[in-house]
Amino acid sequence: MKQYKFKINGTDYAVDIIEVDGDLATVAVNGSEFEVEVEGMETKPASKTPKNVKTPVVSAPENPTVERKPAPSVASGSANAMKAPL
């Protein structure tokens, strides 16, 4: 509940906002409750939690005009063989 103080034509008012539902608000002015219509008020409270937005992953289409050649195989014991320590 939010509390505000207003001074209108020299008169002080203590205003408590009890509930807001769309553009209707229930307020207490100096202890008396009123239902008031509010213009320009955001109808949905802003979320404090960030949204997790997932974008779909789309793979690139294969180009049928490009030929894919397999990598040449290297026989073990070949002069061009590569050795890697494990």
C-alpha positions as CSV (number, residue, x, y, z in Angstrom):
1,M,0.0,0.0,0.0
2,K,1.4,3.4,-1.0
3,Q,0.7,6.6,1.0
4,Y,0.7,10.1,-0.4
5,K,0.1,13.5,1.1
6,F,-1.8,16.2,-0.9
7,K,-2.5,19.8,-0.2
8,I,-5.5,21.1,-2.1
9,N,-6.6,24.7,-1.6
10,G,-4.7,24.8,1.7
11,T,-6.3,21.6,3.0
12,D,-4.0,18.6,3.7
13,Y,-5.2,15.1,2.6
14,A,-3.5,11.7,3.6
15,V,-4.2,9.3,0.7
16,D,-3.6,5.6,0.9
17,I,-3.8,3.5,-2.3
18,I,-5.4,0.3,-1.2
19,E,-5.8,-1.6,-4.5
20,V,-5.4,-0.9,-8.2
21,D,-7.3,-3.0,-10.8
22,G,-6.9,-1.8,-14.3
23,D,-8.0,1.9,-14.4
24,L,-10.0,1.6,-11.1
25,A,-8.3,2.3,-7.7
26,T,-9.6,1.9,-4.2
27,V,-8.2,4.7,-2.1
28,A,-8.6,5.9,1.5
29,V,-8.6,9.8,1.9
30,N,-8.2,10.8,5.5
31,G,-9.7,7.4,6.5
32,S,-12.7,7.4,4.1
33,E,-12.6,4.8,1.3
34,F,-13.4,5.8,-2.3
35,E,-13.3,4.0,-5.6
36,V,-11.8,6.2,-8.3
37,E,-11.1,6.0,-12.0
38,V,-7.5,6.8,-13.0
39,E,-6.5,7.9,-16.5
40,G,-3.1,7.2,-18.0
41,M,-2.2,4.5,-15.5
42,E,-0.4,1.4,-16.6
43,T,-2.9,-1.5,-16.5
44,K,-0.3,-4.2,-15.9
45,P,2.5,-3.8,-13.4
46,A,6.0,-4.0,-14.8
47,S,7.7,-7.3,-14.2
48,K,10.8,-7.2,-12.0
49,T,11.9,-10.6,-13.3
50,P,13.6,-10.5,-16.7
51,K,12.1,-12.6,-19.4
52,N,14.1,-15.5,-20.8
53,V,13.6,-15.2,-24.5
54,K,14.7,-18.2,-26.6
55,T,15.2,-17.8,-30.3
56,P,14.9,-20.9,-32.4
57,V,18.1,-22.3,-34.0
58,V,17.8,-22.6,-37.7
59,S,20.5,-24.5,-39.6
60,A,21.7,-23.2,-42.9
61,P,20.3,-25.1,-45.9
62,E,22.7,-27.3,-47.7
63,N,23.8,-26.1,-51.1
64,P,23.1,-29.1,-53.5
65,T,25.5,-27.6,-56.1
66,V,28.5,-27.9,-53.9
67,E,30.1,-31.4,-53.8
68,R,31.5,-32.6,-50.5
69,K,34.5,-34.8,-50.8
70,P,35.5,-37.1,-47.9
71,A,38.9,-36.3,-46.3
72,P,41.6,-38.6,-47.6
73,S,42.3,-41.5,-45.2
74,V,45.8,-42.1,-44.0
75,A,46.9,-45.7,-43.4
76,S,48.8,-46.4,-40.2
77,G,52.5,-46.6,-40.8
78,S,52.2,-44.2,-43.8
79,A,55.0,-41.7,-44.3
80,N,52.4,-38.9,-44.1
81,A,50.9,-40.2,-40.8
82,M,50.4,-37.7,-38.0
83,K,51.2,-38.7,-34.4
84,A,49.7,-37.0,-31.4
85,P,50.5,-37.7,-27.8
86,L,47.6,-38.6,-25.6
